[in-house]
Amino acid sequence: MSRNKVLAPQTFGDVRGGRNTVNGTREMRPLGETDFMGKTATLFGALSLVLSTSFTASAQDADQVLAKIGEIEITLGNIIALKTRLPQNYQQIPNSELLDGIMEQLISQAALAQTADAKETRLVTSVLANERLALLAQESLRSVREAPVTEAEIEAFYAAEFEGFVGSQEFNASHILVDSEDEAKEIVTALDSGADFADLAREKSTGPSGPNGGQLGWFGMGQMVPEFENAVVELADGAISAPIQTQFGWHVIIRNDSRSTEAPSLDSVRSDIEAEILRTRINDAVTAATEATTITRNYSDLDPNVLDRTDLISE
């Protein structure tokens, strides 16, 4: 989790440079999770299979046959399993709308699986073996993933993460950008004589912030080119700089305000903390499982380019 404060994106090509501060959250993907149907799978077919759903809850069984395509039977367990593997956006669709689409998908696959061109190649057996490992791994981690993250865990993580938090400096500044040092000096003289900074920026500045009175908003360390940043840091709030040269031209800067960032509130990072705790739990479980298993690696001399040899599993 980043301690950096999220900054609203701004585009001031006349001064910004250096490294950009990026504050992202970790996105965790459970071990072995795959898109079982594929990104281009067609969920809803043109046909609709008429199914009887009048059986009672007590009579429902995973082995109940709902359709037969040639020699292949589609059971209730098959459709439930496929539904669990659908992408998240499909999981939001009501089951009443999903049922026919899932059945048509399975029917199409079953029909194609019985054609003369459907061969049990090494690709098929290898993919099935990989998928089996992935599913078993997910089952192994089920209890870890489903165990609730307690409030005590969240508070302890927050305290450890932000204990002794030291905020970074942020500045609010405006500037007037011109082509020459002489022009910049004339602007400083006008400001010393009482001219309004924003009015001069709108009139004189060649930078994209000119129409906005030269206002750059809030920014942190590393977001401006070094010469500009150093000048802002050395100024006091409300003070105006001497002409400063950068790769963009000559600047006259006023530091409007400054502040130090504060630690985020617990509620604002709660979901990030929960995800991090869960990720740690899973990593710990994976580490424990691998350390408890004898592992022999025999691929140190393998040419990495063999990964492209799809012909090896095409038969």
Contacts in CASP RR format, 6 or more apart in sequence:
PFRMAT RR
TARGET T0000
AUTHOR 0000-0000-0000
METHOD contacts of the structure
MODEL  1
MSRNKVLAPQTFGDVRGGRNTVNGTREMRPLGETDFMGKTATLFGALSLV
LSTSFTASAQDADQVLAKIGEIEITLGNIIALKTRLPQNYQQIPNSELLD
GIMEQLISQAALAQTADAKETRLVTSVLANERLALLAQESLRSVREAPVT
EAEIEAFYAAEFEGFVGSQEFNASHILVDSEDEAKEIVTALDSGADFADL
AREKSTGPSGPNGGQLGWFGMGQMVPEFENAVVELADGAISAPIQTQFGW
HVIIRNDSRSTEAPSLDSVRSDIEAEILRTRINDAVTAATEATTITRNYS
DLDPNVLDRTDLISE
1 25 0 8 1.000
1 26 0 8 1.000
1 161 0 8 1.000
1 269 0 8 1.000
1 272 0 8 1.000
1 273 0 8 1.000
1 276 0 8 1.000
2 22 0 8 1.000
2 23 0 8 1.000
2 24 0 8 1.000
3 161 0 8 1.000
3 162 0 8 1.000
3 165 0 8 1.000
3 263 0 8 1.000
3 264 0 8 1.000
4 21 0 8 1.000
4 22 0 8 1.000
4 23 0 8 1.000
4 168 0 8 1.000
4 261 0 8 1.000
5 23 0 8 1.000
5 168 0 8 1.000
5 170 0 8 1.000
5 261 0 8 1.000
5 264 0 8 1.000
6 23 0 8 1.000
7 21 0 8 1.000
7 23 0 8 1.000
7 218 0 8 1.000
7 219 0 8 1.000
7 220 0 8 1.000
7 223 0 8 1.000
10 16 0 8 1.000
10 216 0 8 1.000
10 217 0 8 1.000
10 219 0 8 1.000
11 208 0 8 1.000
12 208 0 8 1.000
12 209 0 8 1.000
12 216 0 8 1.000
13 208 0 8 1.000
13 248 0 8 1.000
14 177 0 8 1.000
14 206 0 8 1.000
14 207 0 8 1.000
14 208 0 8 1.000
14 209 0 8 1.000
14 248 0 8 1.000
15 175 0 8 1.000
15 177 0 8 1.000
15 216 0 8 1.000
15 224 0 8 1.000
15 225 0 8 1.000
15 228 0 8 1.000
15 246 0 8 1.000
15 248 0 8 1.000
15 251 0 8 1.000
16 219 0 8 1.000
16 223 0 8 1.000
16 224 0 8 1.000
16 225 0 8 1.000
17 222 0 8 1.000
17 223 0 8 1.000
17 224 0 8 1.000
17 225 0 8 1.000
18 222 0 8 1.000
18 223 0 8 1.000
18 224 0 8 1.000
18 225 0 8 1.000
18 226 0 8 1.000
19 222 0 8 1.000
19 223 0 8 1.000
20 223 0 8 1.000
21 220 0 8 1.000
21 222 0 8 1.000
21 223 0 8 1.000
25 271 0 8 1.000
25 272 0 8 1.000
25 275 0 8 1.000
26 272 0 8 1.000
26 275 0 8 1.000
26 276 0 8 1.000
26 279 0 8 1.000
27 275 0 8 1.000
28 275 0 8 1.000
28 278 0 8 1.000
28 279 0 8 1.000
28 282 0 8 1.000
30 138 0 8 1.000
30 141 0 8 1.000
30 145 0 8 1.000
30 282 0 8 1.000
31 134 0 8 1.000
31 137 0 8 1.000
31 138 0 8 1.000
31 141 0 8 1.000
31 282 0 8 1.000
31 286 0 8 1.000
32 134 0 8 1.000
32 135 0 8 1.000
32 137 0 8 1.000
32 138 0 8 1.000
33 134 0 8 1.000
33 138 0 8 1.000
34 85 0 8 1.000
34 131 0 8 1.000
34 134 0 8 1.000
35 85 0 8 1.000
35 87 0 8 1.000
36 82 0 8 1.000
36 85 0 8 1.000
36 86 0 8 1.000
36 131 0 8 1.000
37 43 0 8 1.000
37 82 0 8 1.000
37 85 0 8 1.000
37 86 0 8 1.000
37 87 0 8 1.000
37 105 0 8 1.000
41 105 0 8 1.000
42 105 0 8 1.000
43 86 0 8 1.000
43 90 0 8 1.000
43 101 0 8 1.000
43 102 0 8 1.000
43 105 0 8 1.000
44 100 0 8 1.000
44 101 0 8 1.000
44 104 0 8 1.000
45 101 0 8 1.000
45 104 0 8 1.000
45 105 0 8 1.000
45 108 0 8 1.000
47 104 0 8 1.000
48 100 0 8 1.000
48 104 0 8 1.000
49 67 0 8 1.000
49 100 0 8 1.000
49 103 0 8 1.000
49 104 0 8 1.000
49 107 0 8 1.000
51 66 0 8 1.000
51 67 0 8 1.000
51 99 0 8 1.000
51 103 0 8 1.000
55 64 0 8 1.000
60 76 0 8 1.000
61 76 0 8 1.000
62 75 0 8 1.000
62 76 0 8 1.000
62 77 0 8 1.000
62 80 0 8 1.000
63 75 0 8 1.000
63 76 0 8 1.000
63 77 0 8 1.000
64 75 0 8 1.000
64 76 0 8 1.000
64 77 0 8 1.000
65 73 0 8 1.000
65 74 0 8 1.000
65 75 0 8 1.000
66 74 0 8 1.000
66 75 0 8 1.000
66 76 0 8 1.000
66 78 0 8 1.000
66 79 0 8 1.000
66 103 0 8 1.000
67 73 0 8 1.000
67 74 0 8 1.000
67 103 0 8 1.000
67 106 0 8 1.000
67 107 0 8 1.000
68 74 0 8 1.000
69 107 0 8 1.000
69 110 0 8 1.000
69 111 0 8 1.000
69 114 0 8 1.000
70 110 0 8 1.000
70 111 0 8 1.000
70 114 0 8 1.000
71 114 0 8 1.000
72 110 0 8 1.000
72 113 0 8 1.000
72 114 0 8 1.000
74 103 0 8 1.000
74 106 0 8 1.000
74 107 0 8 1.000
74 110 0 8 1.000
78 106 0 8 1.000
79 99 0 8 1.000
79 102 0 8 1.000
79 103 0 8 1.000
79 106 0 8 1.000
82 102 0 8 1.000
82 105 0 8 1.000
82 106 0 8 1.000
83 91 0 8 1.000
83 95 0 8 1.000
83 98 0 8 1.000
83 102 0 8 1.000
86 98 0 8 1.000
90 98 0 8 1.000
112 118 0 8 1.000
121 313 0 8 1.000
121 314 0 8 1.000
121 315 0 8 1.000
122 312 0 8 1.000
122 313 0 8 1.000
122 314 0 8 1.000
122 315 0 8 1.000
123 310 0 8 1.000
123 313 0 8 1.000
123 314 0 8 1.000
126 313 0 8 1.000
140 285 0 8 1.000
140 289 0 8 1.000
141 282 0 8 1.000
141 285 0 8 1.000
141 286 0 8 1.000
144 281 0 8 1.000
144 282 0 8 1.000
144 285 0 8 1.000
145 278 0 8 1.000
145 281 0 8 1.000
145 282 0 8 1.000
147 281 0 8 1.000
149 274 0 8 1.000
149 277 0 8 1.000
149 278 0 8 1.000
153 277 0 8 1.000
154 266 0 8 1.000
154 270 0 8 1.000
154 273 0 8 1.000
154 274 0 8 1.000
154 277 0 8 1.000
155 266 0 8 1.000
157 273 0 8 1.000
157 276 0 8 1.000
157 277 0 8 1.000
158 266 0 8 1.000
158 269 0 8 1.000
158 273 0 8 1.000
161 273 0 8 1.000
162 263 0 8 1.000
162 264 0 8 1.000
165 262 0 8 1.000
165 263 0 8 1.000
167 260 0 8 1.000
167 261 0 8 1.000
167 262 0 8 1.000
167 263 0 8 1.000
168 220 0 8 1.000
168 221 0 8 1.000
168 260 0 8 1.000
168 261 0 8 1.000
169 220 0 8 1.000
169 221 0 8 1.000
169 233 0 8 1.000
169 258 0 8 1.000
169 259 0 8 1.000
169 260 0 8 1.000
169 261 0 8 1.000
170 218 0 8 1.000
170 219 0 8 1.000
170 220 0 8 1.000
170 258 0 8 1.000
170 259 0 8 1.000
170 260 0 8 1.000
170 261 0 8 1.000
171 218 0 8 1.000
171 219 0 8 1.000
171 220 0 8 1.000
171 232 0 8 1.000
171 233 0 8 1.000
171 255 0 8 1.000
171 257 0 8 1.000
171 258 0 8 1.000
172 216 0 8 1.000
172 217 0 8 1.000
172 218 0 8 1.000
172 219 0 8 1.000
172 255 0 8 1.000
172 256 0 8 1.000
172 257 0 8 1.000
172 258 0 8 1.000
173 216 0 8 1.000
173 217 0 8 1.000
173 219 0 8 1.000
173 232 0 8 1.000
173 253 0 8 1.000
173 254 0 8 1.000
173 255 0 8 1.000
173 256 0 8 1.000
174 197 0 8 1.000
174 198 0 8 1.000
174 201 0 8 1.000
174 209 0 8 1.000
174 213 0 8 1.000
174 214 0 8 1.000
174 215 0 8 1.000
174 216 0 8 1.000
174 253 0 8 1.000
174 254 0 8 1.000
174 256 0 8 1.000
175 201 0 8 1.000
175 205 0 8 1.000
175 209 0 8 1.000
175 214 0 8 1.000
175 216 0 8 1.000
175 228 0 8 1.000
175 251 0 8 1.000
175 252 0 8 1.000
175 253 0 8 1.000
175 254 0 8 1.000
176 184 0 8 1.000
176 187 0 8 1.000
176 197 0 8 1.000
176 200 0 8 1.000
176 201 0 8 1.000
176 204 0 8 1.000
176 205 0 8 1.000
176 210 0 8 1.000
176 214 0 8 1.000
176 251 0 8 1.000
176 252 0 8 1.000
177 205 0 8 1.000
177 206 0 8 1.000
177 207 0 8 1.000
177 209 0 8 1.000
177 210 0 8 1.000
177 248 0 8 1.000
177 249 0 8 1.000
177 250 0 8 1.000
177 251 0 8 1.000
178 184 0 8 1.000
178 187 0 8 1.000
178 204 0 8 1.000
178 205 0 8 1.000
178 206 0 8 1.000
178 249 0 8 1.000
178 250 0 8 1.000
178 252 0 8 1.000
179 206 0 8 1.000
179 249 0 8 1.000
179 250 0 8 1.000
180 250 0 8 1.000
181 243 0 8 1.000
181 245 0 8 1.000
181 250 0 8 1.000
183 204 0 8 1.000
183 250 0 8 1.000
184 243 0 8 1.000
184 244 0 8 1.000
184 250 0 8 1.000
184 251 0 8 1.000
184 252 0 8 1.000
185 243 0 8 1.000
187 200 0 8 1.000
187 204 0 8 1.000
187 252 0 8 1.000
188 240 0 8 1.000
188 242 0 8 1.000
188 243 0 8 1.000
188 252 0 8 1.000
190 200 0 8 1.000
191 197 0 8 1.000
191 200 0 8 1.000
191 240 0 8 1.000
191 252 0 8 1.000
197 213 0 8 1.000
197 214 0 8 1.000
197 240 0 8 1.000
197 254 0 8 1.000
198 213 0 8 1.000
198 214 0 8 1.000
198 215 0 8 1.000
199 213 0 8 1.000
201 209 0 8 1.000
201 210 0 8 1.000
201 212 0 8 1.000
201 213 0 8 1.000
201 214 0 8 1.000
202 210 0 8 1.000
202 211 0 8 1.000
202 213 0 8 1.000
202 214 0 8 1.000
205 213 0 8 1.000
205 214 0 8 1.000
207 214 0 8 1.000
207 248 0 8 1.000
209 215 0 8 1.000
209 216 0 8 1.000
218 259 0 8 1.000
221 229 0 8 1.000
222 229 0 8 1.000
223 229 0 8 1.000
224 232 0 8 1.000
225 246 0 8 1.000
225 247 0 8 1.000
225 248 0 8 1.000
227 244 0 8 1.000
227 245 0 8 1.000
227 246 0 8 1.000
228 244 0 8 1.000
228 246 0 8 1.000
228 251 0 8 1.000
228 253 0 8 1.000
231 241 0 8 1.000
231 244 0 8 1.000
231 251 0 8 1.000
231 253 0 8 1.000
232 241 0 8 1.000
232 253 0 8 1.000
232 255 0 8 1.000
235 241 0 8 1.000
235 253 0 8 1.000
235 254 0 8 1.000
235 255 0 8 1.000
236 255 0 8 1.000
237 255 0 8 1.000
237 256 0 8 1.000
237 257 0 8 1.000
237 258 0 8 1.000
238 254 0 8 1.000
238 255 0 8 1.000
238 256 0 8 1.000
238 257 0 8 1.000
239 254 0 8 1.000
239 255 0 8 1.000
240 252 0 8 1.000
240 253 0 8 1.000
240 254 0 8 1.000
241 251 0 8 1.000
241 252 0 8 1.000
241 253 0 8 1.000
241 254 0 8 1.000
243 250 0 8 1.000
243 251 0 8 1.000
243 252 0 8 1.000
244 250 0 8 1.000
244 251 0 8 1.000
244 252 0 8 1.000
244 253 0 8 1.000
245 251 0 8 1.000
306 312 0 8 1.000
END
